[in-house]
Amino acid sequence: MISRAKANFQRISPRKARMVINLVRDRNAAEALQLLDFVPKAGAPVVKKLLASAVANAKVVRPNVDVDGLYISKAAVDKAPDQHMRRWRPRAMGRATRVTKGMSHIIIELDER
């Protein structure tokens, strides 16, 4: 039984989110939730909320699921289109260059051992 949670268009760069995802990949869900409480990274609150959502989704699909037996089978971070977050910076001779703000799609899948 696979339980999935997705967080689309999160306002964090994919590079920062991948650092946190790499910490919790292939861990037990409960252990990963405790670990994310103490990780001083910008992506930790986003990933923790998403992981809690995946655990809740697993409970909805099968109410008698063993939460301690769940582990993170797949975790991925992809770059989202940043068309909403375009900013402009002035440059020399009246020109302007675009500043792209990072946006991410984060996916977590849980499975039973």
N, C-alpha and C positions, 0 to 999 in steps of 0.2 A: 504494500500500500504506500503510495507516494503522495505526500502532501506538499503543496506548492504555494509560495507567496511571492508576489512581484511588487516592486516599488518603482514606478515609472516616473521619469522627469524629476529625480531628486537633485536638489541644488548642492551637489558636491562633485568635485572632479573625479573622473574614473580612477585616476592614479591613487588618490587618497582613499577611495572606497575599497580598492583592491588590496591595499595594505591591511585593512581590517578583515576583509573576507578571507585572505590567506591565513590569518591567525585561527579562524574558527572552522575552516574546511576540514571535513572528516572527523569532527569531534562529536561527542554526545550533545544533544540539544541543551540539557540542563547545565552541563559543564560550560558550554559556550555562552549561555546567558550569564553565568557567574563571572566568566572571564571578561565579558564586555562591560561589566560594571566598573572594572578597574583599568581599562585600557584608555590612556589619555590621548586618543586620536579623535579627529573631527568626525570621522565616519562611524564611530562606535555607537552613538545614540540611534542613528538611522538603522544600522544593521541589527541592533538589539530589538528595536520596535518591529522590524520585519521578521526576525526570528520568532518573537513572541506571537506574531500573527500566524506564522506557519504552524506553530504548535497548536494554536487555537483552531486552525483549519483541520488539523489532524484529529482533534477531539470532536469536531462536528461531523466529519465523515464517518468515523467509528468511535462511538462514545466509550467503548471499553478498551481503547488503545492504551498500552503501557507507555506513559510519557518518558519514563527512564530508559526505555529501549529505543527511543528515536535518536537518530544521528543525522548529521548534515551530509547527504549523499552528493548533492550538487550545489555549488554556489558560484555565481558568475556576475560580473559587472561589465556592462557594455556602455559605450558612449551614446548619449541621447542627442538628438538634434537640438542645437542651441539657438533656434530661430526666435525664441522668446526673450533671450537674454543677450541681445546685441548691445554693445556699448561702443562709443567712439572716442578716440583720443586725438587731440590736436597734434599736428606735426608741422614741420617747417614748410614755408612758402604756401601757407593756406591750405595744405592738404590735411586729410584725416585718415587714420588707420583704425581698423576694427579691432576691438578687444573682445575675445570670445570667453564667456564665462562657462565653467564646466558644468555639465549636466549628465546624469547617469541613470541607466536602467539597471536595477539590482534584482537578481532572482535567487531564491533559496528553495531547495527541495529537501524534504525530510523523508527518511525511509526507516523501516524497522530492522534491527539486527536479528 
